């Protein structure tokens, strides 16, 4: 087989196999954390029983869910060689 033909065939195959697919997150992903307590925030005031004291004297509200990926958000995925 001619070397130039092999290179050009490989380039064509590479470009055909590289596709972009969109996926949608089935679930929300995140981490539980503690956020700074704000007594003027009505939502924080409702959950003041969940407050904890930090060593530096500030107060935090437990049970916060820090969102990393929200459900139903589209994700773009490249497949194949880059």
C-alpha positions in Angstrom: 0.0 0.0 0.0 1.2 3.5 -0.8 2.3 5.4 2.3 0.6 8.6 1.2 -2.7 6.7 0.7 -2.4 5.2 4.1 -2.0 8.6 5.7 -4.9 10.1 3.9 -7.1 7.1 4.7 -6.2 7.4 8.3 -7.1 11.1 8.4 -10.5 10.4 6.8 -11.2 7.5 9.3 -10.1 9.8 12.2 -12.4 12.6 11.2 -15.4 10.2 10.7 -15.0 8.6 14.1 -14.8 11.9 16.0 -18.3 12.8 16.9 -20.0 15.2 19.3 -22.8 13.8 21.4 -25.1 15.6 23.8 -26.1 13.8 27.0 -28.5 15.0 29.7 -27.9 14.5 33.4 -30.4 12.1 34.9 -29.7 13.2 38.4 -28.4 16.3 40.2 -24.9 15.9 41.7 -23.3 17.9 44.5 -21.9 17.9 47.9 -23.3 18.7 51.4 -21.6 21.6 53.0 -22.1 24.4 55.6 -22.7 28.0 54.6 -22.3 31.2 56.5 -25.4 31.9 58.6 -27.2 35.2 57.8 -29.8 36.1 60.4 -31.4 38.7 58.1 -32.1 36.1 55.5 -35.6 34.7 56.1 -34.7 31.2 54.8 -31.7 31.1 57.2 -33.9 32.3 60.1 -36.3 29.4 59.5 -33.5 26.9 59.8 -31.6 28.6 62.7 -32.0 25.4 64.7 -29.4 23.9 62.3 -26.7 26.5 63.1 -23.3 25.5 64.3 -20.5 27.7 65.8 -17.1 27.8 64.2 -13.9 28.2 66.1 -13.4 31.7 64.6 -16.7 32.9 66.2 -18.8 32.9 63.1 -22.0 30.7 62.7 -22.7 28.4 59.9 -25.9 26.7 58.6 -25.6 23.0 58.0 -27.5 21.0 55.4 -26.5 23.1 52.4 -26.3 21.3 49.0 -23.6 22.7 46.8 -24.7 21.9 43.2 -22.1 20.6 40.9 -24.3 19.4 38.1 -28.1 20.1 37.8 -30.5 17.5 36.6 -31.6 17.8 33.0 -28.6 20.0 32.0 -27.1 19.0 28.7 -23.5 17.8 28.6 -21.4 17.8 25.5 -19.1 14.8 25.0 -16.4 14.5 22.4 -15.7 10.9 21.4 -12.9 9.6 19.3 -9.4 10.8 18.9 -8.6 14.5 19.2 
